[in-house]
Amino acid sequence: MRQRAFERHLVDEDAARDRHLDYYLDTLEERYRLFGTTSSEPLNRFVALDLDNLQTVHRWALESNRLDDDLRLYRPLHFFVNWHEANAPVEWARETLETSGIDACERRWDALLVADGSHWDVRTEPMIDTAERLYSFAARADGDAPHREAAFLAAVWLDSLGGNRKRAAQMWELVDLRDPNTRFLYWFIGPFARAISSDDVADTARQMLDEGLAWARSIGSLNFEAGLLQTKGEFEIIFGDPQLGYEIALRAERLAAAVGMSFAEAEAVRGQAIAALLGASTTESASEQFKRILQTASTRHIGSRAIFALNAAAHLLARRGEYEAAALAAHHVDESYPLPLEDINRVPKRFFEDASHRVEQGLGLFEIVQIAVAALDRIIANDQEAMANN
């Protein structure tokens, strides 16, 4: 009806678009303020159902030179990109950063954080250059305090990933955050970042996680609690006791599912699968858990949760003789996980040569995921048959 009205000139098109922009930005910011309460569902549901409308907001804001309004999109969408691996807002943010006049906008850093693909995937600029500019912005006395806090935290994270790890180890001691969403990110990413950038891994990280969980519970935020439980479980699986980590990850999965934290839910499942590979006693096999995660992969976007699952599934596939799938998945092996490389080393060289050739010929990540799922199906079927025979 709105389009027909435009065509018949029954409404002022620009005024209607302005009202559309104001409504969706106001609603997005309102749902974002609720993110730190008991559930992330209001923000997640709104963005998931209205992503096309938010894209219309982005397009109209650029067309009408309302850059400050366009930039209002990105702080809330930063969380959505993380939890749901939505690729569209990343592309919008990159378009925004290429727009004339963006350097004069105070909140351009929000777009930069989203354009870099969230803290999981820094792609657009050298990490150290981005970190330097974020530190510079965070040190300014003017501007929005929560925004400067987010910039500082992002800079420390980039340093931890490899920008300047020595500086990162010092900067983690200086973090002083008051915005609830930024404080959550500090405890969510801080333990692993500090583990990368310093030697006092176990004690410091456990203390941070316990502080973060106590804070989340004190403010009644179940979604923050779910995310931090997932981090605590994964930390124990990798650096501590896999059995304890599995039990924590199981609790995290259930809580994350209840409050709509889909990324934390998937990461908790992956942690359980890794715990099973490391010998923990689990109620569901590693094969079944990896299959659950990989089946969520989309033909449009293979995000970090699928790649992280392939990292670990490659070991299982090699261990069980699924060499074709193992060699393809091993293109994404991440040595940060304490899984024995002898699993990968048992794959005959010819499978790696064939895998490299197929990838060079255009075999994509989605196809690799499907090959891995089919191999996991065979493993599950064999295990079920063996159990029936016994």
MIKOLSE-337181 format. One line per 4 residues: number of its first residue (from 1); for each residue y, z, x of N, C-alpha, C. Coordinates in steps of 0.1 Angstrom, whole numbers, plus 5000, padded with zeros to 4 digits. Example, Ala and Ser with C-alpha at 12.3 -4.5 7.8 and 13.67 -1.06 7.14 Angstrom:
BEGIN
1) 4943 5078 5132 4955 5078 5123 4967 5078 5132 | 4978 5071 5128 4989 5071 5137 5000 5079 5129
This chain:
BEGIN
1) 4988 5000 5008 5000 5000 5000 5013 5000 5009 | 5012 5008 5020 5024 5008 5028 5027 4994 5034 | 5016 4987 5038 5018 4974 5044 5024 4964 5034 | 5018 4965 5022 5024 4956 5011 5039 4959 5008
5) 5042 4972 5009 5056 4976 5007 5065 4970 5018 | 5060 4971 5030 5067 4965 5041 5070 4950 5039 | 5059 4943 5035 5060 4929 5033 5070 4925 5022 | 5070 4933 5012 5079 4931 5001 5093 4937 5002
9) 5095 4943 5014 5108 4949 5017 5112 4960 5008 | 5102 4967 5002 5105 4978 4993 5109 4991 5000 | 5106 4991 5013 5110 5003 5021 5116 4998 5034 | 5123 5006 5040 5129 5003 5053 5118 5006 5063
13) 5113 4995 5070 5101 4996 5079 5104 5006 5090 | 5115 5005 5096 5118 5014 5107 5118 5029 5103 | 5125 5031 5092 5125 5045 5086 5111 5050 5083 | 5103 5041 5078 5089 5046 5074 5081 5049 5087
17) 5083 5041 5097 5076 5043 5110 5081 5056 5116 | 5094 5059 5115 5100 5071 5121 5093 5083 5113 | 5092 5082 5100 5086 5093 5093 5071 5095 5097 | 5065 5084 5098 5050 5084 5103 5049 5091 5116
21) 5058 5087 5126 5058 5093 5139 5061 5108 5138 | 5071 5112 5131 5074 5126 5130 5063 5134 5124 | 5057 5129 5113 5046 5137 5107 5034 5139 5116 | 5030 5128 5123 5018 5130 5131 5021 5138 5144
25) 5033 5137 5150 5036 5145 5161 5037 5160 5158 | 5043 5162 5146 5045 5176 5142 5031 5182 5139 | 5023 5175 5132 5009 5180 5129 5001 5182 5142 | 5002 5172 5151 4994 5173 5163 4998 5186 5171
29) 5011 5189 5172 5016 5200 5179 5012 5213 5172 | 5012 5213 5159 5008 5225 5151 4993 5228 5154 | 4985 5217 5154 4970 5220 5156 4968 5224 5170 | 4976 5219 5180 4975 5223 5194 4977 5238 5195
33) 4988 5243 5188 4991 5257 5189 4979 5266 5183 | 4971 5260 5175 4959 5268 5169 4948 5267 5179 | 4948 5259 5189 4937 5257 5198 4932 5270 5205 | 4942 5279 5208 4938 5291 5214 4934 5302 5205
37) 4931 5299 5192 4926 5309 5183 4911 5308 5182 | 4906 5311 5170 4891 5312 5169 4884 5299 5170 | 4890 5288 5168 4883 5275 5167 4891 5264 5172 | 4885 5255 5179 4892 5242 5184 4890 5231 5173
41) 4883 5234 5162 4880 5224 5152 4893 5218 5146 | 4903 5225 5143 4915 5218 5137 4921 5207 5146 | 4922 5210 5159 4927 5200 5168 4917 5188 5169 | 4905 5192 5172 4895 5182 5174 4893 5172 5162
45) 4893 5178 5150 4891 5170 5138 4903 5161 5135 | 4915 5167 5137 4927 5159 5134 4927 5147 5144 | 4925 5149 5157 4926 5138 5166 4915 5128 5164 | 4903 5133 5162 4892 5123 5160 4894 5114 5148
49) 4899 5120 5137 4900 5113 5124 4913 5104 5125 | 4923 5108 5132 4936 5101 5132 4940 5095 5145 | 4930 5091 5153 4933 5085 5166 4940 5072 5164 | 4937 5064 5154 4944 5052 5152 4958 5054 5148
53) 4961 5064 5140 4975 5068 5136 4983 5073 5148 | 4976 5080 5157 4983 5085 5169 4986 5073 5179 | 4977 5063 5179 4980 5051 5187 4992 5044 5181 | 4993 5043 5168 5005 5037 5161 5018 5045 5165
57) 5017 5058 5165 5028 5066 5170 5032 5062 5184 | 5022 5061 5193 5025 5057 5207 5032 5044 5208 | 5026 5034 5200 5032 5021 5201 5046 5020 5196 | 5049 5027 5184 5062 5027 5178 5072 5035 5187
61) 5068 5046 5193 5076 5053 5202 5081 5045 5214 | 5072 5037 5220 5076 5028 5231 5085 5017 5226 | 5081 5011 5214 5089 5000 5209 5103 5004 5206 | 5105 5016 5201 5118 5021 5197 5125 5029 5208
65) 5119 5029 5220 5125 5036 5231 5127 5051 5229 | 5117 5057 5222 5116 5071 5220 5106 5078 5229 | 5109 5077 5242 5100 5081 5252 5097 5096 5252 | 5107 5104 5249 5105 5118 5248 5095 5122 5236
69) 5096 5114 5226 5086 5116 5215 5072 5112 5219 | 5072 5101 5226 5059 5096 5230 5052 5106 5239 | 5060 5113 5248 5055 5122 5257 5049 5135 5250 | 5054 5137 5238 5048 5149 5230 5033 5147 5227
73) 5028 5135 5228 5014 5133 5225 5005 5140 5236 | 5009 5140 5248 5000 5141 5259 4995 5156 5262 | 5003 5166 5260 4998 5179 5263 4986 5183 5253 | 4988 5180 5240 4976 5183 5231 4964 5174 5235
77) 4967 5161 5238 4956 5151 5240 4949 5154 5253 | 4956 5161 5262 4949 5164 5275 4936 5172 5272 | 4937 5181 5263 4925 5189 5259 4914 5180 5252 | 4919 5172 5243 4910 5163 5236 4902 5154 5246
81) 4910 5148 5255 4904 5139 5265 4893 5147 5273 | 4896 5159 5277 4886 5167 5284 4873 5170 5276 | 4875 5174 5263 4863 5179 5256 4856 5167 5250 | 4862 5156 5247 4856 5145 5240 4855 5132 5248
85) 4861 5132 5260 4861 5121 5269 4866 5108 5262 | 4876 5110 5254 4882 5099 5247 4890 5090 5257 | 4887 5078 5258 4894 5069 5268 4907 5064 5263 | 4909 5062 5250 4921 5056 5245 4934 5063 5250
89) 4935 5076 5248 4947 5083 5253 4950 5081 5268 | 4940 5079 5276 4942 5077 5290 4950 5064 5292 | 4946 5054 5284 4952 5041 5285 4967 5042 5280 | 4969 5049 5269 4983 5051 5264 4991 5057 5275
93) 4986 5068 5281 4994 5075 5291 4998 5066 5303 | 4989 5057 5307 4992 5048 5317 5003 5038 5313 | 5002 5034 5301 5013 5025 5296 5026 5032 5296 | 5026 5045 5292 5038 5052 5291 5044 5054 5305
97) 5036 5056 5315 5041 5058 5329 5047 5046 5335 | 5043 5034 5329 5048 5021 5334 5061 5017 5327 | 5065 5025 5317 5077 5022 5309 5090 5024 5317 | 5099 5015 5315 5113 5017 5322 5119 5030 5316
101) 5125 5038 5325 5132 5050 5322 5123 5062 5322 | 5110 5061 5324 5101 5073 5324 5105 5083 5334 | 5110 5079 5346 5113 5089 5356 5124 5099 5352 | 5132 5096 5342 5142 5105 5338 5137 5115 5327
105) 5125 5114 5323 5119 5122 5312 5113 5134 5318 | 5116 5146 5313 5112 5159 5318 5097 5160 5317 | 5091 5155 5306 5077 5158 5303 5068 5147 5308 | 5072 5138 5317 5064 5127 5322 5051 5132 5328
109) 5051 5145 5333 5039 5150 5340 5028 5152 5330 | 5031 5154 5317 5020 5155 5307 5012 5142 5307 | 5020 5131 5307 5014 5118 5307 5006 5115 5320 | 5011 5120 5331 5004 5119 5344 4991 5126 5344
113) 4990 5138 5338 4978 5145 5338 4967 5138 5329 | 4971 5132 5318 4962 5124 5310 4958 5111 5317 | 4968 5104 5322 4966 5091 5329 4956 5093 5340 | 4956 5104 5347 4947 5106 5358 4933 5109 5353
117) 4931 5108 5340 4918 5110 5334 4913 5124 5333 | 4922 5133 5332 4919 5148 5331 4914 5153 5345 | 4911 5166 5346 4907 5171 5359 4893 5167 5363 | 4886 5159 5355 4873 5154 5359 4873 5142 5367
121) 4884 5134 5366 4884 5120 5372 4898 5116 5376 | 4901 5118 5389 4914 5115 5393 4913 5100 5399 | 4920 5091 5392 4918 5077 5396 4930 5069 5399 | 4942 5073 5394 4953 5064 5395 4961 5065 5408
125) 4962 5076 5414 4970 5077 5426 4962 5086 5436 | 4966 5085 5449 4960 5094 5459 4962 5109 5455 | 4952 5117 5456 4953 5131 5451 4964 5138 5458 | 4965 5137 5471 4975 5145 5478 4989 5141 5474
129) 4992 5128 5471 5005 5124 5466 5009 5130 5453 | 4999 5129 5444 5001 5135 5430 5003 5150 5431 | 4995 5157 5439 4996 5171 5441 5010 5175 5446 | 5015 5168 5456 5028 5171 5461 5039 5170 5451
133) 5039 5160 5442 5049 5158 5432 5047 5169 5421 | 5035 5173 5418 5033 5183 5408 5038 5197 5413 | 5035 5200 5426 5040 5212 5432 5056 5212 5431 | 5062 5201 5435 5076 5200 5435 5082 5202 5421
137) 5076 5197 5411 5080 5199 5397 5078 5213 5393 | 5067 5219 5396 5064 5233 5392 5073 5243 5398 | 5079 5240 5409 5088 5249 5416 5102 5249 5410 | 5105 5239 5401 5119 5239 5396 5121 5250 5386
141) 5134 5255 5386 5137 5266 5378 5140 5262 5363 | 5143 5249 5361 5146 5245 5347 5133 5240 5341 | 5134 5235 5329 5123 5229 5322 5115 5239 5315 | 5104 5234 5308 5095 5242 5300 5085 5249 5308
145) 5085 5263 5307 5077 5271 5315 5062 5268 5314 | 5056 5266 5302 5042 5263 5301 5039 5249 5308 | 5049 5240 5307 5047 5227 5313 5046 5228 5328 | 5055 5237 5334 5055 5239 5349 5042 5246 5353
149) 5037 5255 5345 5025 5262 5348 5013 5252 5348 | 5013 5242 5339 5002 5232 5338 5003 5223 5351 | 5015 5220 5355 5017 5211 5366 5012 5218 5379 | 5015 5231 5380 5011 5239 5392 4996 5240 5392
153) 4990 5243 5381 4975 5244 5381 4968 5231 5384 | 4974 5220 5379 4968 5207 5382 4970 5203 5397 | 4981 5207 5403 4983 5205 5417 4972 5212 5426 | 4970 5225 5422 4960 5233 5430 4946 5227 5428
157) 4943 5222 5416 4930 5216 5413 4928 5203 5422 | 4939 5195 5422 4938 5183 5431 4936 5186 5445 | 4943 5196 5450 4941 5201 5464 4927 5205 5466 | 4921 5213 5456 4908 5218 5458 4898 5206 5458
161) 4900 5195 5451 4891 5184 5451 4891 5176 5464 | 4901 5178 5472 4902 5171 5485 4916 5168 5490 | 4926 5171 5482 4939 5168 5486 4943 5176 5498 | 4942 5189 5497 4945 5198 5508 4938 5211 5505
165) 4925 5212 5509 4917 5224 5505 4922 5237 5512 | 4928 5236 5524 4933 5248 5530 4945 5253 5522 | 4954 5245 5517 4965 5249 5509 4960 5254 5496 | 4949 5248 5490 4944 5252 5477 4939 5266 5478
169) 4933 5270 5489 4927 5284 5490 4939 5294 5490 | 4951 5290 5495 4962 5299 5495 4969 5299 5481 | 4969 5287 5475 4976 5286 5462 4969 5293 5450 | 4956 5294 5451 4949 5301 5440 4953 5315 5439
173) 4958 5321 5451 4962 5335 5450 4976 5336 5444 | 4983 5325 5442 4997 5326 5437 4998 5322 5422 | 4987 5318 5416 4987 5314 5402 4991 5325 5393 | 5002 5323 5385 5007 5333 5376 5010 5326 5363
177) 5001 5327 5353 5002 5318 5341 5004 5327 5329 | 5012 5322 5319 5014 5330 5307 5011 5322 5294 | 5011 5308 5295 5007 5300 5284 4992 5301 5282 | 4988 5305 5270 4973 5307 5267 4964 5295 5271
181) 4968 5283 5268 4960 5272 5271 4959 5269 5286 | 4970 5271 5293 4969 5269 5307 4961 5281 5314 | 4963 5293 5309 4955 5304 5314 4940 5301 5312 | 4936 5296 5301 4922 5292 5299 4917 5282 5309
185) 4925 5272 5312 4921 5262 5322 4920 5268 5336 | 4928 5278 5339 4927 5285 5352 4914 5291 5353 | 4909 5298 5343 4896 5305 5344 4884 5295 5342 | 4887 5284 5336 4877 5274 5333 4874 5266 5346
189) 4884 5261 5353 4882 5253 5365 4883 5261 5378 | 4889 5273 5377 4892 5280 5390 4880 5284 5398 | 4869 5290 5392 4858 5294 5400 4852 5283 5408 | 4850 5271 5403 4844 5261 5411 4854 5255 5421
193) 4866 5254 5417 4876 5250 5426 4877 5259 5438 | 4877 5272 5436 4878 5281 5447 4865 5281 5455 | 4854 5278 5448 4841 5277 5456 4842 5265 5466 | 4849 5254 5461 4850 5243 5470 4860 5246 5482
197) 4870 5253 5479 4881 5254 5489 4880 5267 5497 | 4871 5276 5495 4870 5288 5503 4856 5293 5504 | 4854 5303 5512 4840 5308 5515 4836 5319 5506 | 4845 5326 5500 4841 5338 5492 4837 5334 5478
201) 4827 5326 5478 4823 5319 5465 4818 5329 5454 | 4808 5336 5457 4801 5343 5446 4810 5354 5440 | 4814 5363 5448 4822 5375 5443 4835 5371 5436 | 4843 5363 5443 4855 5359 5437 4854 5351 5424
205) 4844 5342 5423 4842 5334 5411 4837 5343 5400 | 4828 5352 5403 4823 5360 5392 4834 5370 5387 | 4842 5374 5396 4853 5383 5391 4863 5375 5382 | 4866 5363 5386 4875 5354 5378 4869 5352 5364
209) 4856 5349 5364 4849 5345 5351 4849 5358 5342 | 4846 5369 5348 4846 5381 5340 4860 5385 5334 | 4870 5383 5343 4884 5385 5338 4887 5375 5327 | 4883 5362 5328 4886 5353 5318 4879 5355 5305
213) 4867 5359 5306 4859 5362 5293 4865 5375 5286 | 4869 5385 5294 4875 5396 5288 4889 5393 5281 | 4896 5384 5288 4909 5379 5282 4906 5372 5269 | 4897 5362 5269 4894 5354 5257 4890 5363 5245
217) 4882 5373 5248 4877 5382 5238 4889 5391 5233 | 4898 5394 5242 4909 5403 5238 4918 5396 5228 | 4920 5383 5229 4929 5376 5220 4921 5369 5209 | 4908 5372 5208 4900 5367 5197 4897 5352 5197
221) 4897 5346 5209 4895 5331 5210 4881 5328 5212 | 4874 5324 5202 4859 5321 5204 4858 5308 5211 | 4867 5298 5210 4865 5286 5217 4867 5287 5232 | 4877 5296 5235 4879 5298 5250 4867 5306 5255
225) 4862 5315 5247 4850 5323 5252 4838 5313 5254 | 4836 5304 5245 4825 5294 5246 4827 5286 5259 | 4839 5281 5262 4841 5273 5274 4839 5281 5287 | 4843 5294 5287 4841 5302 5299 4827 5307 5300
229) 4820 5309 5289 4806 5312 5290 4798 5301 5296 | 4801 5288 5292 4795 5277 5298 4797 5276 5313 | 4810 5279 5317 4813 5279 5332 4805 5290 5339 | 4804 5301 5333 4797 5313 5339 4782 5309 5341
233) 4776 5303 5330 4762 5300 5331 4760 5290 5342 | 4768 5279 5343 4766 5269 5353 4768 5275 5367 | 4778 5284 5368 4780 5290 5381 4767 5298 5386 | 4762 5305 5377 4750 5313 5380 4738 5304 5384
237) 4737 5293 5376 4726 5284 5379 4727 5278 5393 | 4739 5274 5397 4741 5268 5410 4742 5277 5421 | 4749 5289 5420 4751 5298 5431 4744 5311 5430 | 4737 5314 5419 4731 5327 5417 4717 5326 5412
241) 4714 5331 5400 4701 5333 5395 4699 5322 5384 | 4691 5312 5386 4690 5301 5375 4685 5307 5362 | 4676 5317 5362 4672 5323 5349 4683 5329 5342 | 4691 5337 5349 4703 5344 5342 4712 5333 5337
245) 4715 5323 5346 4724 5312 5342 4719 5305 5330 | 4706 5303 5329 4700 5296 5317 4703 5304 5304 | 4701 5317 5305 4703 5325 5293 4718 5325 5289 | 4727 5325 5299 4741 5325 5295 4744 5311 5290
249) 4739 5301 5295 4742 5287 5291 4737 5285 5276 | 4725 5291 5273 4720 5290 5260 4729 5297 5250 | 4735 5308 5253 4745 5315 5244 4757 5306 5243 | 4761 5300 5255 4773 5292 5254 4771 5280 5245
253) 4760 5273 5246 4757 5262 5238 4758 5265 5223 | 4753 5277 5219 4753 5280 5205 4767 5283 5200 | 4775 5291 5208 4789 5294 5205 4797 5281 5205 | 4796 5273 5215 4804 5261 5215 4801 5252 5203
257) 4788 5251 5199 4785 5243 5187 4792 5248 5175 | 4792 5261 5174 4798 5268 5162 4813 5266 5161 | 4820 5264 5172 4835 5263 5172 4840 5249 5175 | 4831 5240 5177 4835 5226 5179 4839 5222 5194
261) 4835 5230 5203 4838 5227 5217 4826 5218 5223 | 4827 5205 5219 4816 5196 5222 4813 5194 5237 | 4824 5193 5245 4822 5192 5259 4814 5204 5265 | 4819 5216 5261 4813 5228 5266 4798 5229 5262
265) 4796 5224 5249 4782 5224 5244 4773 5215 5252 | 4778 5203 5255 4770 5193 5263 4768 5198 5277 | 4778 5204 5283 4777 5209 5297 4767 5221 5297 | 4767 5229 5287 4757 5240 5286 4743 5235 5285
269) 4741 5224 5278 4727 5218 5277 4723 5213 5291 | 4733 5206 5298 4730 5201 5311 4726 5212 5320 | 4734 5223 5319 4731 5235 5328 4717 5240 5326 | 4713 5240 5313 4699 5245 5310 4689 5236 5316
273) 4691 5223 5316 4682 5213 5321 4681 5215 5337 | 4692 5217 5343 4692 5220 5358 4685 5233 5361 | 4687 5243 5352 4680 5256 5354 4665 5254 5353 | 4660 5245 5344 4646 5242 5342 4641 5236 5355
277) 4648 5226 5360 4644 5220 5373 4643 5229 5384 | 4651 5240 5384 4651 5250 5395 4641 5261 5392 | 4633 5260 5382 4622 5269 5380 4625 5280 5369 | 4636 5279 5362 4638 5289 5352 4629 5286 5340
281) 4625 5297 5333 4616 5296 5321 4625 5293 5309 | 4623 5281 5303 4632 5276 5293 4624 5273 5280 | 4631 5273 5269 4624 5270 5256 4623 5256 5253 | 4631 5248 5260 4631 5233 5259 4630 5227 5273
285) 4622 5217 5274 4619 5211 5287 4632 5204 5293 | 4633 5202 5306 4644 5195 5312 4645 5181 5307 | 4633 5175 5304 4633 5161 5299 4640 5160 5286 | 4637 5170 5277 4642 5170 5263 4657 5172 5264
289) 4662 5181 5273 4676 5185 5274 4684 5173 5279 | 4679 5166 5290 4686 5155 5295 4687 5144 5285 | 4676 5142 5277 4676 5131 5267 4687 5134 5257 | 4688 5147 5253 4698 5150 5243 4712 5147 5247
293) 4715 5149 5260 4729 5147 5265 4731 5131 5266 | 4721 5124 5272 4723 5110 5274 4724 5102 5261 | 4718 5107 5251 4718 5100 5238 4732 5100 5232 | 4741 5109 5237 4754 5110 5231 4764 5100 5238
297) 4759 5093 5248 4767 5083 5255 4771 5071 5246 | 4783 5067 5247 4788 5056 5238 4788 5043 5246 | 4786 5032 5238 4787 5019 5245 4801 5016 5249 | 4811 5023 5243 4825 5021 5247 4830 5029 5259
301) 4824 5040 5261 4829 5049 5272 4817 5058 5277 | 4813 5056 5289 4804 5064 5296 4812 5075 5304 | 4812 5087 5298 4821 5097 5304 4813 5106 5314 | 4820 5116 5318 4815 5125 5329 4802 5132 5324
305) 4801 5135 5311 4789 5143 5307 4777 5135 5309 | 4777 5121 5307 4765 5113 5309 4763 5111 5324 | 4774 5109 5332 4772 5107 5346 4767 5120 5353 | 4772 5132 5349 4767 5145 5354 4752 5146 5350
309) 4748 5142 5338 4734 5143 5334 4726 5134 5343 | 4731 5122 5346 4723 5113 5354 4721 5119 5368 | 4732 5125 5373 4731 5132 5386 4718 5140 5387 | 4716 5148 5378 4704 5157 5378 4691 5151 5373
313) 4692 5142 5363 4680 5136 5358 4674 5127 5368 | 4681 5121 5378 4675 5113 5388 4664 5121 5396 | 4667 5134 5398 4657 5142 5405 4644 5143 5396 | 4646 5146 5384 4634 5148 5375 4626 5135 5374
317) 4633 5124 5372 4627 5111 5371 4619 5107 5383 | 4625 5110 5395 4617 5108 5407 4605 5117 5408 | 4607 5129 5405 4596 5139 5405 4584 5135 5397 | 4587 5128 5385 4577 5124 5376 4572 5110 5377
321) 4576 5103 5388 4571 5090 5391 4578 5079 5384 | 4589 5081 5377 4597 5071 5370 4607 5065 5380 | 4602 5057 5389 4610 5053 5401 4621 5043 5397 | 4618 5034 5388 4629 5025 5384 4641 5032 5379
325) 4639 5041 5369 4650 5048 5363 4656 5058 5373 | 4648 5064 5382 4653 5073 5392 4663 5066 5402 | 4659 5054 5406 4667 5047 5416 4680 5043 5410 | 4680 5039 5397 4692 5035 5390 4701 5047 5388
329) 4695 5058 5384 4703 5070 5381 4708 5076 5395 | 4701 5074 5405 4705 5080 5418 4718 5074 5424 | 4723 5063 5418 4736 5058 5422 4747 5068 5420 | 4744 5078 5411 4754 5088 5407 4749 5102 5412
333) 4740 5103 5421 4736 5116 5426 4748 5124 5432 | 4749 5136 5428 4760 5145 5432 4754 5156 5441 | 4757 5156 5454 4751 5166 5462 4756 5180 5461 | 4765 5182 5451 4771 5196 5449 4760 5204 5441
337) 4750 5198 5436 4740 5206 5429 4728 5209 5438 | 4723 5221 5437 4712 5226 5446 4699 5220 5442 | 4698 5207 5440 4685 5201 5437 4679 5194 5450 | 4666 5196 5452 4661 5191 5464 4661 5176 5466
341) 4668 5171 5477 4669 5157 5479 4655 5150 5482 | 4645 5159 5485 4632 5153 5487 4627 5146 5474 | 4632 5151 5463 4628 5144 5450 4633 5129 5451 | 4645 5127 5455 4651 5113 5456 4644 5106 5467
345) 4641 5113 5478 4635 5106 5490 4621 5101 5487 | 4614 5106 5477 4601 5101 5474 4601 5087 5468 | 4612 5083 5463 4613 5070 5456 4612 5059 5467 | 4602 5049 5465 4600 5039 5475 4613 5030 5477
349) 4616 5026 5489 4628 5019 5492 4630 5007 5483 | 4620 5000 5480 4621 4987 5472 4628 4990 5458 | 4626 5002 5453 4632 5005 5440 4648 5006 5441 | 4652 5012 5452 4666 5013 5455 4672 4999 5457
353) 4665 4991 5465 4670 4977 5467 4671 4969 5454 | 4661 4971 5445 4662 4964 5432 4673 4970 5424 | 4675 4983 5424 4686 4989 5416 4699 4984 5421 | 4701 4983 5434 4714 4979 5439 4717 4964 5435
357) 4707 4956 5436 4708 4942 5432 4712 4941 5417 | 4705 4949 5408 4708 4948 5394 4722 4953 5391 | 4727 4963 5398 4740 4968 5396 4750 4958 5400 | 4748 4951 5412 4756 4941 5416 4757 4929 5407
361) 4746 4927 5400 4745 4916 5390 4751 4919 5377 | 4756 4931 5375 4763 4935 5363 4757 4945 5354 | 4746 4951 5358 4740 4962 5350 4749 4973 5349 | 4753 4977 5337 4763 4987 5335 4757 5001 5333
365) 4767 5011 5333 4762 5025 5331 4755 5027 5318 | 4760 5021 5307 4753 5023 5294 4739 5018 5295 | 4736 5007 5301 4722 5002 5303 4714 5011 5311 | 4720 5017 5322 4713 5026 5330 4709 5039 5322
369) 4719 5043 5314 4716 5055 5305 4704 5052 5296 | 4704 5040 5290 4693 5036 5281 4679 5035 5288 | 4679 5030 5300 4667 5030 5308 4662 5044 5312 | 4672 5053 5315 4668 5067 5317 4663 5074 5305
373) 4669 5071 5293 4664 5077 5281 4650 5073 5278 | 4647 5060 5280 4633 5054 5277 4623 5061 5287 | 4627 5063 5299 4618 5070 5309 4616 5084 5305 | 4626 5091 5300 4625 5105 5296 4616 5105 5284
377) 4617 5095 5275 4608 5095 5263 4593 5094 5268 | 4591 5086 5278 4577 5085 5283 4572 5098 5289 | 4581 5105 5296 4577 5118 5302 4574 5128 5291 | 4583 5129 5281 4581 5138 5269 4568 5135 5262
381) 4565 5122 5260 4553 5118 5253 4540 5122 5261 | 4541 5120 5274 4530 5124 5283 4528 5139 5283 | 4539 5147 5283 4538 5161 5283 4532 5166 5270 | 4536 5160 5259 4530 5164 5246 4516 5161 5245
385) 4512 5149 5250 4497 5146 5250 4489 5155 5259 | 4495 5159 5270 4488 5168 5279 4486 5182 5272 | 4496 5186 5265 4496 5199 5258 4485 5199 5247 | 4485 5187 5240 4475 5186 5229 4461 5186 5234
389) 4459 5180 5246 4445 5179 5252 4441 5193 5257 | 4451 5201 5260 4447 5214 5265 4445 5224 5254
